[in-house]
Amino acid sequence: MRKNLIVGNWKMHATHLDAIQMVQKLSLRLDFADHDRVDVVVAPPFTALRSTQTVIEADRLMIYLGAQNCHWEESGAYTGEVSAPMLKKLSVRYVIVGHSERRQIFGESDGDVNRKVRAVLAADMTPILCVGETAEEYDAGATKDKVGSQIRAGLKGISPDDTSTMVIAYEPIWAIGTGKTASADDAGGMATFVRETVTDLSGSVGEDVRVLYGGSVKPGNIAGLMAKRDIDGALVGGASLDPDTFASIVRYWV
């Protein structure tokens, strides 16, 4: 059984003081029954990780800590970078890898993303591998070609056992932060395609991988998305910055 997973990607928002308030407010809006049904993750900026970790541990919150990126080397002369072992020491459980903003704005290649997946796994954390097509690729009918190639590159050299622990987030780039959302049927179909691709590469463990949808997820569309068999949760951007809104997404069945 795959437990549902809702991840809040705060991107470049929230100081460490903001993060403390946000995670405390979120925790007050969720109860034990919510956490029994859904694993909840928040991924603040690097500067807020320590403060968020402290609150989660001191208040014994049932919220997991995530990071938005990492470097593939354990250490070295990489000014401005943060390594997976550094994140592990902050009790980070999940690391977002290959987000489209990293690929498009910062030029990360499929090879870079694969190295990061390996680094996160080596540090005993869970990679959230992001895949998705541009508007031009969508219009050209190349969605599956693009997403399939990203999955194959991201999982290159990864054992089936390690693959089984991973999360893959399908985020059509044309829907991120635009207010546009893939229809529940289209998102569900792509989640099935993601799972089938992983199964082709790694065997039956494809059924263990949690597949998320991301792209303008809101309280108004989350229930329809979650009704699809192969969608196990959501990677939420802007809507995760408001604790009330994010809690409504986590509690999608209410």
C-alpha positions in Angstrom: 0.0 0.0 0.0 1.3 3.4 -1.0 0.7 6.1 1.6 -0.3 9.4 0.2 2.3 12.2 0.3 1.7 16.0 0.1 4.9 18.1 -0.2 5.0 21.9 0.2 7.8 23.5 -1.9 8.2 26.9 -0.5 10.8 27.9 -3.1 12.6 31.2 -2.4 10.0 32.4 0.2 10.1 32.7 4.0 12.8 33.8 6.3 13.7 31.4 9.2 11.3 33.4 11.4 8.5 33.1 8.9 9.2 29.3 8.6 8.8 28.8 12.3 5.3 30.4 12.3 4.3 28.6 9.1 5.1 25.1 10.3 3.5 25.8 13.7 0.3 27.1 12.2 0.2 24.2 9.8 0.6 21.6 12.6 -2.3 23.2 14.5 -4.6 22.7 11.5 -3.9 18.9 11.2 -4.6 16.1 13.5 -3.5 12.5 14.1 -6.1 11.2 11.6 -4.7 13.4 8.9 -1.2 12.2 9.5 -2.4 8.6 9.4 -3.7 9.1 5.9 -1.0 11.4 4.5 2.7 12.0 5.0 3.2 15.8 5.1 6.5 17.4 4.0 7.6 21.0 4.0 10.6 22.1 2.0 11.7 25.6 3.1 14.8 27.5 1.8 18.2 26.4 3.0 18.4 29.3 5.4 15.2 28.1 7.2 16.0 24.4 7.4 17.6 24.5 10.9 14.9 26.6 12.4 12.2 24.4 10.9 14.0 21.3 12.1 14.2 22.6 15.6 10.5 23.4 15.8 9.5 20.0 14.3 11.7 18.1 16.8 11.0 20.3 19.9 7.2 20.2 19.4 7.2 16.6 18.1 5.3 17.6 15.0 4.3 14.9 12.6 5.6 16.8 9.7 8.7 15.8 7.7 11.4 18.1 6.6 12.4 18.4 2.9 15.0 20.3 1.0 14.7 21.9 -2.4 18.0 20.9 -4.0 21.5 19.5 -3.2 24.8 19.1 -4.9 26.0 15.6 -5.9 29.4 15.8 -4.2 29.8 15.2 -0.5 32.1 18.2 -0.1 34.5 20.3 -2.0 35.2 23.7 -3.6 31.7 24.3 -4.7 30.9 27.8 -3.5 27.3 28.3 -2.6 26.3 24.6 -2.8 24.9 22.3 -0.1 25.6 18.6 0.0 23.4 15.7 0.8 25.3 14.7 4.0 24.8 18.3 5.2 21.1 18.0 4.7 21.0 14.6 6.4 22.5 16.1 9.6 19.6 18.5 9.7 17.1 15.5 9.7 16.0 16.2 6.2 14.0 13.2 4.9 13.1 14.3 1.4 15.1 16.2 -1.3 13.5 17.7 -4.4 15.7 16.9 -7.4 15.5 18.1 -11.0 12.7 20.6 -10.5 11.9 22.3 -13.8 13.1 25.7 -12.4 16.5 24.1 -11.6 16.6 22.6 -15.1 15.4 25.6 -17.0 16.8 28.6 -15.0 20.0 27.0 -13.7 20.8 24.7 -16.6 20.8 21.4 -14.8 21.1 18.5 -17.2 19.7 15.0 -17.0 23.1 13.8 -16.0 23.3 16.4 -13.1 19.9 15.2 -11.9 20.9 11.6 -12.0 24.0 12.4 -9.9 21.9 14.2 -7.4 19.5 11.3 -7.1 22.4 9.0 -6.4 23.8 11.4 -3.8 20.4 11.7 -2.0 20.0 7.9 -1.9 23.6 7.5 -0.7 22.8 9.8 2.2 19.8 7.7 3.1 17.2 10.2 2.2 14.4 10.1 -0.3 14.7 11.8 -3.7 11.7 13.5 -5.2 12.5 13.3 -8.9 10.7 15.9 -10.9 9.8 15.4 -14.5 7.6 17.3 -16.9 7.2 18.9 -20.4 7.1 22.4 -21.7 4.0 24.0 -23.3 5.7 23.6 -26.7 6.3 19.9 -26.1 2.8 19.4 -24.9 1.4 21.1 -28.0 3.6 19.0 -30.2 2.3 15.8 -28.5 5.8 15.0 -27.2 4.8 14.8 -23.5 5.5 11.1 -23.1 8.7 11.2 -25.0 10.0 14.0 -22.8 8.8 12.5 -19.5 10.0 9.0 -20.4 13.5 10.2 -21.3 13.7 12.2 -18.0 12.7 9.1 -16.0 15.2 6.9 -17.8 18.0 9.4 -17.3 17.1 10.0 -13.7 17.0 6.3 -12.8 20.1 5.4 -14.7 22.2 3.0 -12.6 19.8 3.0 -9.7 19.0 -0.4 -8.3 15.4 -1.6 -8.1 15.6 -1.6 -4.3 16.6 2.0 -4.3 14.1 2.9 -6.9 11.3 1.4 -4.8 11.9 4.1 -2.1 11.8 7.0 -4.5 9.1 9.6 -5.3 8.5 10.9 -8.8 6.6 14.1 -9.3 5.1 14.8 -12.7 4.8 18.5 -13.1 3.8 19.9 -16.5 6.0 23.0 -16.8 3.1 25.0 -18.4 1.1 24.5 -15.2 3.6 25.6 -12.6 2.6 28.9 -11.1 0.3 29.8 -14.0 -3.0 28.9 -12.5 -3.4 26.2 -15.3 -3.8 22.6 -14.2 -3.8 19.5 -16.2 -7.2 17.8 -16.0 -7.6 15.1 -13.5 -7.9 12.5 -16.4 -4.7 13.8 -18.1 -2.8 14.0 -14.8 -4.0 10.5 -13.9 -3.0 9.2 -17.3 0.5 10.6 -17.0 0.9 9.2 -13.5 0.0 5.8 -14.9 2.6 6.4 -17.7 5.2 7.3 -15.1 4.5 4.1 -13.1 4.6 2.0 -16.3 7.9 3.5 -17.3 9.4 2.8 -13.9 8.1 -0.8 -14.1 9.7 -1.3 -17.5 13.0 -0.1 -16.1 13.0 -1.6 -12.6 10.3 -4.4 -12.5 7.5 -4.8 -10.0 8.9 -2.1 -7.7 7.2 0.4 -10.0 4.1 -0.3 -7.9 5.9 0.9 -4.8 7.0 4.3 -6.1 4.9 7.1 -5.1 3.9 9.4 -8.0 2.9 13.0 -7.3 1.2 15.6 -9.5 2.4 19.2 -9.3 1.3 22.3 -11.1 -1.1 24.9 -9.6 -2.5 22.4 -7.1 -5.3 24.0 -5.0 -8.0 23.0 -2.6 -10.5 23.1 -5.4 -8.7 20.5 -7.6 -6.9 18.2 -5.2 -9.7 15.8 -4.6 -10.2 15.1 -8.3 -6.5 14.5 -8.7 -6.3 12.2 -5.7 -9.2 10.1 -7.0 -6.9 8.8 -9.7 -5.4 5.4 -8.9 -1.8 6.2 -9.8 -1.7 9.7 -8.2 -0.4 9.3 -4.6 -0.1 12.9 -3.7 1.0 16.4 -4.8 4.0 18.7 -5.0 2.5 22.0 -4.0 4.1 25.3 -4.7 2.4 28.7 -4.0 -0.6 27.2 -2.2 1.8 25.7 0.4 2.8 29.1 1.7 -0.5 29.7 3.4 -1.0 27.2 6.3 -4.8 27.3 5.9 -4.7 26.6 2.2 -2.1 23.9 2.5 -4.0 22.2 5.3 -7.1 22.1 3.1 -5.0 20.4 0.4 -3.7 17.8 2.9 -7.2 17.2 4.1 -8.5 16.8 0.5 -11.2 14.2 1.5 -13.0 16.5 4.0 
